[in-house]
Amino acid sequence: MLWSILLKHLVKSCDLTVIDAHGKTHRFGVSGQTPRSVVRLHDPSLHHKLLFYPEFHIGEAYMNGGIAIEEGSIW
């Protein structure tokens, strides 16, 4: 997925795990590094929405239950 390629280049100094809406696990950054975050996407439409306007869609998805922060934070 395109967002996966983008995150591979952006996340360098933490441990980020994203579980997409299809249940596939994607790992970014340095495994075991802190801070560590695990994010689960429940809404498949977020796979594309987060690429184009993440500041809006991540907050909206969190409020609507389309995304869950299972460990850590996204800050």
PDB file with one MODEL, atoms N, CA, C and O in Angstrom:
MODEL        1
ATOM      1  N   MET A   1       0.833  -1.175   0.000  1.00  0.00           N
ATOM      2  CA  MET A   1       0.000   0.000   0.000  1.00  0.00           C
ATOM      3  C   MET A   1       0.879   1.240   0.000  1.00  0.00           C
ATOM      4  O   MET A   1       1.978   1.241   0.555  1.00  0.00           O
ATOM      5  N   LEU A   2       0.392   2.269  -0.615  1.00  0.00           N
ATOM      6  CA  LEU A   2       1.165   3.490  -0.767  1.00  0.00           C
ATOM      7  C   LEU A   2       1.533   4.112   0.573  1.00  0.00           C
ATOM      8  O   LEU A   2       2.661   4.573   0.744  1.00  0.00           O
ATOM      9  N   TRP A   3       0.601   4.133   1.530  1.00  0.00           N
ATOM     10  CA  TRP A   3       0.903   4.728   2.838  1.00  0.00           C
ATOM     11  C   TRP A   3       2.006   3.955   3.548  1.00  0.00           C
ATOM     12  O   TRP A   3       2.768   4.529   4.325  1.00  0.00           O
ATOM     13  N   SER A   4       2.094   2.659   3.284  1.00  0.00           N
ATOM     14  CA  SER A   4       3.134   1.833   3.891  1.00  0.00           C
ATOM     15  C   SER A   4       4.515   2.259   3.387  1.00  0.00           C
ATOM     16  O   SER A   4       5.469   2.330   4.163  1.00  0.00           O
ATOM     17  N   ILE A   5       4.614   2.537   2.115  1.00  0.00           N
ATOM     18  CA  ILE A   5       5.880   3.000   1.539  1.00  0.00           C
ATOM     19  C   ILE A   5       6.264   4.350   2.128  1.00  0.00           C
ATOM     20  O   ILE A   5       7.428   4.581   2.455  1.00  0.00           O
ATOM     21  N   LEU A   6       5.299   5.231   2.262  1.00  0.00           N
ATOM     22  CA  LEU A   6       5.551   6.553   2.835  1.00  0.00           C
ATOM     23  C   LEU A   6       6.042   6.442   4.280  1.00  0.00           C
ATOM     24  O   LEU A   6       7.017   7.095   4.653  1.00  0.00           O
ATOM     25  N   LEU A   7       5.375   5.623   5.091  1.00  0.00           N
ATOM     26  CA  LEU A   7       5.776   5.487   6.494  1.00  0.00           C
ATOM     27  C   LEU A   7       7.156   4.860   6.642  1.00  0.00           C
ATOM     28  O   LEU A   7       7.872   5.176   7.592  1.00  0.00           O
ATOM     29  N   LYS A   8       7.542   3.985   5.734  1.00  0.00           N
ATOM     30  CA  LYS A   8       8.898   3.399   5.790  1.00  0.00           C
ATOM     31  C   LYS A   8       9.959   4.480   5.688  1.00  0.00           C
ATOM     32  O   LYS A   8      11.027   4.355   6.287  1.00  0.00           O
ATOM     33  N   HIS A   9       9.684   5.529   4.946  1.00  0.00           N
ATOM     34  CA  HIS A   9      10.644   6.614   4.777  1.00  0.00           C
ATOM     35  C   HIS A   9      10.549   7.661   5.876  1.00  0.00           C
ATOM     36  O   HIS A   9      11.531   8.349   6.154  1.00  0.00           O
ATOM     37  N   LEU A  10       9.390   7.795   6.505  1.00  0.00           N
ATOM     38  CA  LEU A  10       9.194   8.827   7.519  1.00  0.00           C
ATOM     39  C   LEU A  10       9.539   8.390   8.935  1.00  0.00           C
ATOM     40  O   LEU A  10      10.076   9.180   9.711  1.00  0.00           O
ATOM     41  N   VAL A  11       9.239   7.151   9.280  1.00  0.00           N
ATOM     42  CA  VAL A  11       9.417   6.674  10.659  1.00  0.00           C
ATOM     43  C   VAL A  11      10.810   6.064  10.789  1.00  0.00           C
ATOM     44  O   VAL A  11      11.090   5.003  10.231  1.00  0.00           O
ATOM     45  N   LYS A  12      11.675   6.747  11.530  1.00  0.00           N
ATOM     46  CA  LYS A  12      13.067   6.299  11.654  1.00  0.00           C
ATOM     47  C   LYS A  12      13.519   6.071  13.094  1.00  0.00           C
ATOM     48  O   LYS A  12      14.387   5.233  13.338  1.00  0.00           O
ATOM     49  N   SER A  13      12.947   6.801  14.052  1.00  0.00           N
ATOM     50  CA  SER A  13      13.522   6.762  15.399  1.00  0.00           C
ATOM     51  C   SER A  13      12.544   6.269  16.458  1.00  0.00           C
ATOM     52  O   SER A  13      12.680   6.617  17.631  1.00  0.00           O
ATOM     53  N   CYS A  14      11.561   5.465  16.063  1.00  0.00           N
ATOM     54  CA  CYS A  14      10.631   4.881  17.025  1.00  0.00           C
ATOM     55  C   CYS A  14      10.181   3.533  16.486  1.00  0.00           C
ATOM     56  O   CYS A  14      10.640   3.096  15.431  1.00  0.00           O
ATOM     57  N   ASP A  15       9.299   2.888  17.197  1.00  0.00           N
ATOM     58  CA  ASP A  15       8.770   1.580  16.799  1.00  0.00           C
ATOM     59  C   ASP A  15       7.267   1.743  16.595  1.00  0.00           C
ATOM     60  O   ASP A  15       6.516   1.879  17.561  1.00  0.00           O
ATOM     61  N   LEU A  16       6.830   1.728  15.334  1.00  0.00           N
ATOM     62  CA  LEU A  16       5.426   1.909  15.000  1.00  0.00           C
ATOM     63  C   LEU A  16       4.905   0.663  14.312  1.00  0.00           C
ATOM     64  O   LEU A  16       5.482   0.198  13.329  1.00  0.00           O
ATOM     65  N   THR A  17       3.811   0.126  14.833  1.00  0.00           N
ATOM     66  CA  THR A  17       3.124  -0.999  14.212  1.00  0.00           C
ATOM     67  C   THR A  17       1.734  -0.538  13.814  1.00  0.00           C
ATOM     68  O   THR A  17       0.992   0.012  14.629  1.00  0.00           O
ATOM     69  N   VAL A  18       1.384  -0.768  12.546  1.00  0.00           N
ATOM     70  CA  VAL A  18       0.054  -0.439  12.046  1.00  0.00           C
ATOM     71  C   VAL A  18      -0.600  -1.738  11.594  1.00  0.00           C
ATOM     72  O   VAL A  18      -0.048  -2.470  10.772  1.00  0.00           O
ATOM     73  N   ILE A  19      -1.771  -2.015  12.136  1.00  0.00           N
ATOM     74  CA  ILE A  19      -2.553  -3.176  11.720  1.00  0.00           C
ATOM     75  C   ILE A  19      -3.659  -2.629  10.838  1.00  0.00           C
ATOM     76  O   ILE A  19      -4.542  -1.909  11.304  1.00  0.00           O
ATOM     77  N   ASP A  20      -3.604  -2.980   9.552  1.00  0.00           N
ATOM     78  CA  ASP A  20      -4.570  -2.395   8.623  1.00  0.00           C
ATOM     79  C   ASP A  20      -5.949  -3.030   8.794  1.00  0.00           C
ATOM     80  O   ASP A  20      -6.118  -3.965   9.575  1.00  0.00           O
ATOM     81  N   ALA A  21      -6.918  -2.519   8.066  1.00  0.00           N
ATOM     82  CA  ALA A  21      -8.309  -2.954   8.208  1.00  0.00           C
ATOM     83  C   ALA A  21      -8.530  -4.387   7.752  1.00  0.00           C
ATOM     84  O   ALA A  21      -9.583  -4.968   8.018  1.00  0.00           O
ATOM     85  N   HIS A  22      -7.549  -4.962   7.067  1.00  0.00           N
ATOM     86  CA  HIS A  22      -7.639  -6.354   6.617  1.00  0.00           C
ATOM     87  C   HIS A  22      -6.891  -7.303   7.553  1.00  0.00           C
ATOM     88  O   HIS A  22      -6.817  -8.504   7.296  1.00  0.00           O
ATOM     89  N   GLY A  23      -6.332  -6.757   8.648  1.00  0.00           N
ATOM     90  CA  GLY A  23      -5.639  -7.566   9.638  1.00  0.00           C
ATOM     91  C   GLY A  23      -4.161  -7.766   9.383  1.00  0.00           C
ATOM     92  O   GLY A  23      -3.502  -8.479  10.140  1.00  0.00           O
ATOM     93  N   LYS A  24      -3.620  -7.160   8.340  1.00  0.00           N
ATOM     94  CA  LYS A  24      -2.201  -7.297   8.033  1.00  0.00           C
ATOM     95  C   LYS A  24      -1.397  -6.338   8.901  1.00  0.00           C
ATOM     96  O   LYS A  24      -1.770  -5.176   9.064  1.00  0.00           O
ATOM     97  N   THR A  25      -0.288  -6.829   9.460  1.00  0.00           N
ATOM     98  CA  THR A  25       0.567  -6.034  10.338  1.00  0.00           C
ATOM     99  C   THR A  25       1.714  -5.435   9.543  1.00  0.00           C
ATOM    100  O   THR A  25       2.382  -6.128   8.775  1.00  0.00           O
ATOM    101  N   HIS A  26       1.938  -4.125   9.739  1.00  0.00           N
ATOM    102  CA  HIS A  26       3.026  -3.402   9.082  1.00  0.00           C
ATOM    103  C   HIS A  26       3.889  -2.783  10.185  1.00  0.00           C
ATOM    104  O   HIS A  26       3.371  -2.114  11.079  1.00  0.00           O
ATOM    105  N   ARG A  27       5.206  -3.007  10.119  1.00  0.00           N
ATOM    106  CA  ARG A  27       6.118  -2.462  11.133  1.00  0.00           C
ATOM    107  C   ARG A  27       7.022  -1.424  10.499  1.00  0.00           C
ATOM    108  O   ARG A  27       7.511  -1.592   9.382  1.00  0.00           O
ATOM    109  N   PHE A  28       7.233  -0.339  11.247  1.00  0.00           N
ATOM    110  CA  PHE A  28       8.047   0.767  10.765  1.00  0.00           C
ATOM    111  C   PHE A  28       9.007   1.202  11.856  1.00  0.00           C
ATOM    112  O   PHE A  28       8.739   1.014  13.042  1.00  0.00           O
ATOM    113  N   GLY A  29      10.115   1.780  11.453  1.00  0.00           N
ATOM    114  CA  GLY A  29      11.085   2.300  12.403  1.00  0.00           C
ATOM    115  C   GLY A  29      11.992   1.208  12.917  1.00  0.00           C
ATOM    116  O   GLY A  29      12.310   0.254  12.207  1.00  0.00           O
ATOM    117  N   VAL A  30      12.406   1.362  14.168  1.00  0.00           N
ATOM    118  CA  VAL A  30      13.366   0.461  14.797  1.00  0.00           C
ATOM    119  C   VAL A  30      12.634  -0.414  15.812  1.00  0.00           C
ATOM    120  O   VAL A  30      12.089   0.090  16.794  1.00  0.00           O
ATOM    121  N   SER A  31      12.624  -1.709  15.575  1.00  0.00           N
ATOM    122  CA  SER A  31      11.943  -2.632  16.478  1.00  0.00           C
ATOM    123  C   SER A  31      12.561  -2.569  17.866  1.00  0.00           C
ATOM    124  O   SER A  31      13.782  -2.609  18.018  1.00  0.00           O
ATOM    125  N   GLY A  32      11.701  -2.470  18.881  1.00  0.00           N
ATOM    126  CA  GLY A  32      12.164  -2.402  20.267  1.00  0.00           C
ATOM    127  C   GLY A  32      12.527  -1.004  20.727  1.00  0.00           C
ATOM    128  O   GLY A  32      12.788  -0.797  21.912  1.00  0.00           O
ATOM    129  N   GLN A  33      12.549  -0.049  19.827  1.00  0.00           N
ATOM    130  CA  GLN A  33      12.892   1.332  20.154  1.00  0.00           C
ATOM    131  C   GLN A  33      11.719   2.002  20.869  1.00  0.00           C
ATOM    132  O   GLN A  33      10.564   1.657  20.623  1.00  0.00           O
ATOM    133  N   THR A  34      12.007   2.941  21.735  1.00  0.00           N
ATOM    134  CA  THR A  34      10.948   3.729  22.343  1.00  0.00           C
ATOM    135  C   THR A  34      10.972   5.113  21.727  1.00  0.00           C
ATOM    136  O   THR A  34      12.056   5.579  21.375  1.00  0.00           O
ATOM    137  N   PRO A  35       9.883   5.783  21.577  1.00  0.00           N
ATOM    138  CA  PRO A  35       8.546   5.333  21.943  1.00  0.00           C
ATOM    139  C   PRO A  35       8.022   4.263  20.990  1.00  0.00           C
ATOM    140  O   PRO A  35       8.426   4.182  19.830  1.00  0.00           O
ATOM    141  N   ARG A  36       7.113   3.447  21.514  1.00  0.00           N
ATOM    142  CA  ARG A  36       6.489   2.377  20.743  1.00  0.00           C
ATOM    143  C   ARG A  36       4.988   2.653  20.667  1.00  0.00           C
ATOM    144  O   ARG A  36       4.357   3.015  21.659  1.00  0.00           O
ATOM    145  N   SER A  37       4.432   2.473  19.470  1.00  0.00           N
ATOM    146  CA  SER A  37       2.995   2.680  19.269  1.00  0.00           C
ATOM    147  C   SER A  37       2.436   1.574  18.392  1.00  0.00           C
ATOM    148  O   SER A  37       3.090   1.105  17.461  1.00  0.00           O
ATOM    149  N   VAL A  38       1.206   1.167  18.708  1.00  0.00           N
ATOM    150  CA  VAL A  38       0.475   0.206  17.887  1.00  0.00           C
ATOM    151  C   VAL A  38      -0.860   0.849  17.539  1.00  0.00           C
ATOM    152  O   VAL A  38      -1.621   1.249  18.420  1.00  0.00           O
ATOM    153  N   VAL A  39      -1.132   0.941  16.237  1.00  0.00           N
ATOM    154  CA  VAL A  39      -2.342   1.583  15.735  1.00  0.00           C
ATOM    155  C   VAL A  39      -3.102   0.565  14.889  1.00  0.00           C
ATOM    156  O   VAL A  39      -2.514  -0.113  14.046  1.00  0.00           O
ATOM    157  N   ARG A  40      -4.405   0.464  15.117  1.00  0.00           N
ATOM    158  CA  ARG A  40      -5.238  -0.458  14.335  1.00  0.00           C
ATOM    159  C   ARG A  40      -6.270   0.353  13.549  1.00  0.00           C
ATOM    160  O   ARG A  40      -6.997   1.175  14.106  1.00  0.00           O
ATOM    161  N   LEU A  41      -6.311   0.097  12.241  1.00  0.00           N
ATOM    162  CA  LEU A  41      -7.306   0.723  11.371  1.00  0.00           C
ATOM    163  C   LEU A  41      -8.488  -0.226  11.242  1.00  0.00           C
ATOM    164  O   LEU A  41      -8.310  -1.392  10.889  1.00  0.00           O
ATOM    165  N   HIS A  42      -9.677   0.252  11.520  1.00  0.00           N
ATOM    166  CA  HIS A  42     -10.885  -0.559  11.398  1.00  0.00           C
ATOM    167  C   HIS A  42     -11.633  -0.277  10.094  1.00  0.00           C
ATOM    168  O   HIS A  42     -12.424  -1.102   9.635  1.00  0.00           O
ATOM    169  N   ASP A  43     -11.382   0.882   9.507  1.00  0.00           N
ATOM    170  CA  ASP A  43     -12.097   1.328   8.313  1.00  0.00           C
ATOM    171  C   ASP A  43     -11.176   1.244   7.095  1.00  0.00           C
ATOM    172  O   ASP A  43     -10.188   1.976   7.038  1.00  0.00           O
ATOM    173  N   PRO A  44     -11.463   0.380   6.120  1.00  0.00           N
ATOM    174  CA  PRO A  44     -10.598   0.244   4.946  1.00  0.00           C
ATOM    175  C   PRO A  44     -10.445   1.540   4.143  1.00  0.00           C
ATOM    176  O   PRO A  44      -9.434   1.714   3.461  1.00  0.00           O
ATOM    177  N   SER A  45     -11.411   2.443   4.206  1.00  0.00           N
ATOM    178  CA  SER A  45     -11.288   3.692   3.445  1.00  0.00           C
ATOM    179  C   SER A  45     -10.162   4.575   3.988  1.00  0.00           C
ATOM    180  O   SER A  45      -9.693   5.476   3.293  1.00  0.00           O
ATOM    181  N   LEU A  46      -9.729   4.325   5.218  1.00  0.00           N
ATOM    182  CA  LEU A  46      -8.634   5.104   5.796  1.00  0.00           C
ATOM    183  C   LEU A  46      -7.313   4.837   5.102  1.00  0.00           C
ATOM    184  O   LEU A  46      -6.415   5.676   5.151  1.00  0.00           O
ATOM    185  N   HIS A  47      -7.174   3.697   4.462  1.00  0.00           N
ATOM    186  CA  HIS A  47      -5.931   3.368   3.773  1.00  0.00           C
ATOM    187  C   HIS A  47      -5.573   4.464   2.771  1.00  0.00           C
ATOM    188  O   HIS A  47      -4.395   4.763   2.577  1.00  0.00           O
ATOM    189  N   HIS A  48      -6.571   5.058   2.138  1.00  0.00           N
ATOM    190  CA  HIS A  48      -6.328   6.115   1.165  1.00  0.00           C
ATOM    191  C   HIS A  48      -6.510   7.505   1.771  1.00  0.00           C
ATOM    192  O   HIS A  48      -5.761   8.426   1.444  1.00  0.00           O
ATOM    193  N   LYS A  49      -7.481   7.659   2.633  1.00  0.00           N
ATOM    194  CA  LYS A  49      -7.767   8.973   3.210  1.00  0.00           C
ATOM    195  C   LYS A  49      -6.580   9.534   3.984  1.00  0.00           C
ATOM    196  O   LYS A  49      -6.312  10.733   3.917  1.00  0.00           O
ATOM    197  N   LEU A  50      -5.873   8.690   4.712  1.00  0.00           N
ATOM    198  CA  LEU A  50      -4.761   9.164   5.540  1.00  0.00           C
ATOM    199  C   LEU A  50      -3.589   9.672   4.714  1.00  0.00           C
ATOM    200  O   LEU A  50      -2.752  10.415   5.226  1.00  0.00           O
ATOM    201  N   LEU A  51      -3.515   9.288   3.458  1.00  0.00           N
ATOM    202  CA  LEU A  51      -2.460   9.799   2.583  1.00  0.00           C
ATOM    203  C   LEU A  51      -2.699  11.250   2.185  1.00  0.00           C
ATOM    204  O   LEU A  51      -1.750  12.026   2.078  1.00  0.00           O
ATOM    205  N   PHE A  52      -3.938  11.617   1.968  1.00  0.00           N
ATOM    206  CA  PHE A  52      -4.228  12.896   1.368  1.00  0.00           C
ATOM    207  C   PHE A  52      -4.496  14.023   2.355  1.00  0.00           C
ATOM    208  O   PHE A  52      -4.209  15.181   2.050  1.00  0.00           O
ATOM    209  N   TYR A  53      -5.030  13.721   3.511  1.00  0.00           N
ATOM    210  CA  TYR A  53      -5.317  14.766   4.494  1.00  0.00           C
ATOM    211  C   TYR A  53      -5.289  14.132   5.882  1.00  0.00           C
ATOM    212  O   TYR A  53      -6.315  14.080   6.560  1.00  0.00           O
ATOM    213  N   PRO A  54      -4.117  13.649   6.310  1.00  0.00           N
ATOM    214  CA  PRO A  54      -4.050  12.906   7.568  1.00  0.00           C
ATOM    215  C   PRO A  54      -4.455  13.712   8.797  1.00  0.00           C
ATOM    216  O   PRO A  54      -5.025  13.154   9.735  1.00  0.00           O
ATOM    217  N   GLU A  55      -4.171  15.016   8.812  1.00  0.00           N
ATOM    218  CA  GLU A  55      -4.497  15.837   9.980  1.00  0.00           C
ATOM    219  C   GLU A  55      -5.992  15.824  10.265  1.00  0.00           C
ATOM    220  O   GLU A  55      -6.402  15.852  11.425  1.00  0.00           O
ATOM    221  N   PHE A  56      -6.792  15.784   9.237  1.00  0.00           N
ATOM    222  CA  PHE A  56      -8.239  15.762   9.397  1.00  0.00           C
ATOM    223  C   PHE A  56      -8.754  14.342   9.638  1.00  0.00           C
ATOM    224  O   PHE A  56      -9.512  14.099  10.577  1.00  0.00           O
ATOM    225  N   HIS A  57      -8.343  13.428   8.797  1.00  0.00           N
ATOM    226  CA  HIS A  57      -8.922  12.087   8.815  1.00  0.00           C
ATOM    227  C   HIS A  57      -8.526  11.265  10.044  1.00  0.00           C
ATOM    228  O   HIS A  57      -9.317  10.438  10.496  1.00  0.00           O
ATOM    229  N   ILE A  58      -7.345  11.464  10.590  1.00  0.00           N
ATOM    230  CA  ILE A  58      -6.957  10.672  11.760  1.00  0.00           C
ATOM    231  C   ILE A  58      -7.802  11.061  12.972  1.00  0.00           C
ATOM    232  O   ILE A  58      -8.216  10.196  13.743  1.00  0.00           O
ATOM    233  N   GLY A  59      -8.055  12.343  13.140  1.00  0.00           N
ATOM    234  CA  GLY A  59      -8.906  12.783  14.251  1.00  0.00           C
ATOM    235  C   GLY A  59     -10.346  12.331  14.084  1.00  0.00           C
ATOM    236  O   GLY A  59     -10.971  11.851  15.030  1.00  0.00           O
ATOM    237  N   GLU A  60     -10.862  12.487  12.883  1.00  0.00           N
ATOM    238  CA  GLU A  60     -12.223  12.060  12.595  1.00  0.00           C
ATOM    239  C   GLU A  60     -12.366  10.548  12.780  1.00  0.00           C
ATOM    240  O   GLU A  60     -13.347  10.080  13.358  1.00  0.00           O
ATOM    241  N   ALA A  61     -11.391   9.793  12.291  1.00  0.00           N
ATOM    242  CA  ALA A  61     -11.435   8.331  12.414  1.00  0.00           C
ATOM    243  C   ALA A  61     -11.365   7.897  13.880  1.00  0.00           C
ATOM    244  O   ALA A  61     -12.028   6.940  14.279  1.00  0.00           O
ATOM    245  N   TYR A  62     -10.568   8.599  14.674  1.00  0.00           N
ATOM    246  CA  TYR A  62     -10.470   8.273  16.094  1.00  0.00           C
ATOM    247  C   TYR A  62     -11.810   8.499  16.792  1.00  0.00           C
ATOM    248  O   TYR A  62     -12.250   7.675  17.594  1.00  0.00           O
ATOM    249  N   MET A  63     -12.446   9.612  16.481  1.00  0.00           N
ATOM    250  CA  MET A  63     -13.735   9.937  17.108  1.00  0.00           C
ATOM    251  C   MET A  63     -14.836   8.973  16.665  1.00  0.00           C
ATOM    252  O   MET A  63     -15.745   8.677  17.441  1.00  0.00           O
ATOM    253  N   ASN A  64     -14.764   8.477  15.419  1.00  0.00           N
ATOM    254  CA  ASN A  64     -15.791   7.584  14.870  1.00  0.00           C
ATOM    255  C   ASN A  64     -15.490   6.104  15.108  1.00  0.00           C
ATOM    256  O   ASN A  64     -16.297   5.250  14.742  1.00  0.00           O
ATOM    257  N   GLY A  65     -14.347   5.787  15.712  1.00  0.00           N
ATOM    258  CA  GLY A  65     -13.989   4.399  15.964  1.00  0.00           C
ATOM    259  C   GLY A  65     -13.350   3.699  14.778  1.00  0.00           C
ATOM    260  O   GLY A  65     -13.222   2.475  14.776  1.00  0.00           O
ATOM    261  N   GLY A  66     -12.948   4.462  13.772  1.00  0.00           N
ATOM    262  CA  GLY A  66     -12.306   3.875  12.598  1.00  0.00           C
ATOM    263  C   GLY A  66     -10.841   3.561  12.811  1.00  0.00           C
ATOM    264  O   GLY A  66     -10.238   2.820  12.034  1.00  0.00           O
ATOM    265  N   ILE A  67     -10.263   4.125  13.871  1.00  0.00           N
ATOM    266  CA  ILE A  67      -8.865   3.885  14.213  1.00  0.00           C
ATOM    267  C   ILE A  67      -8.764   3.758  15.727  1.00  0.00           C
ATOM    268  O   ILE A  67      -9.469   4.446  16.465  1.00  0.00           O
ATOM    269  N   ALA A  68      -7.891   2.882  16.179  1.00  0.00           N
ATOM    270  CA  ALA A  68      -7.687   2.692  17.621  1.00  0.00           C
ATOM    271  C   ALA A  68      -6.195   2.707  17.919  1.00  0.00           C
ATOM    272  O   ALA A  68      -5.403   2.095  17.202  1.00  0.00           O
ATOM    273  N   ILE A  69      -5.820   3.404  18.969  1.00  0.00           N
ATOM    274  CA  ILE A  69      -4.440   3.406  19.439  1.00  0.00           C
ATOM    275  C   ILE A  69      -4.374   2.326  20.509  1.00  0.00           C
ATOM    276  O   ILE A  69      -4.889   2.511  21.611  1.00  0.00           O
ATOM    277  N   GLU A  70      -3.743   1.200  20.190  1.00  0.00           N
ATOM    278  CA  GLU A  70      -3.734   0.063  21.109  1.00  0.00           C
ATOM    279  C   GLU A  70      -2.583   0.109  22.095  1.00  0.00           C
ATOM    280  O   GLU A  70      -2.658  -0.476  23.175  1.00  0.00           O
ATOM    281  N   GLU A  71      -1.522   0.802  21.724  1.00  0.00           N
ATOM    282  CA  GLU A  71      -0.375   0.925  22.614  1.00  0.00           C
ATOM    283  C   GLU A  71       0.338   2.231  22.307  1.00  0.00           C
ATOM    284  O   GLU A  71       0.476   2.610  21.144  1.00  0.00           O
ATOM    285  N   GLY A  72       0.786   2.916  23.341  1.00  0.00           N
ATOM    286  CA  GLY A  72       1.502   4.170  23.150  1.00  0.00           C
ATOM    287  C   GLY A  72       0.587   5.293  22.714  1.00  0.00           C
ATOM    288  O   GLY A  72      -0.581   5.351  23.098  1.00  0.00           O
ATOM    289  N   SER A  73       1.137   6.187  21.904  1.00  0.00           N
ATOM    290  CA  SER A  73       0.359   7.302  21.374  1.00  0.00           C
ATOM    291  C   SER A  73       0.847   7.602  19.959  1.00  0.00           C
ATOM    292  O   SER A  73       1.846   7.042  19.505  1.00  0.00           O
ATOM    293  N   ILE A  74       0.147   8.475  19.280  1.00  0.00           N
ATOM    294  CA  ILE A  74       0.571   8.838  17.935  1.00  0.00           C
ATOM    295  C   ILE A  74       1.382  10.123  17.925  1.00  0.00           C
ATOM    296  O   ILE A  74       1.798  10.582  16.862  1.00  0.00           O
ATOM    297  N   TRP A  75       1.610  10.706  19.084  1.00  0.00           N
ATOM    298  CA  TRP A  75       2.420  11.928  19.155  1.00  0.00           C
ATOM    299  C   TRP A  75       3.854  11.566  19.069  1.00  0.00           C
ATOM    300  O   TRP A  75       4.716  12.444  19.109  1.00  0.00           O
TER     301      TRP A  75
ENDMDL
END
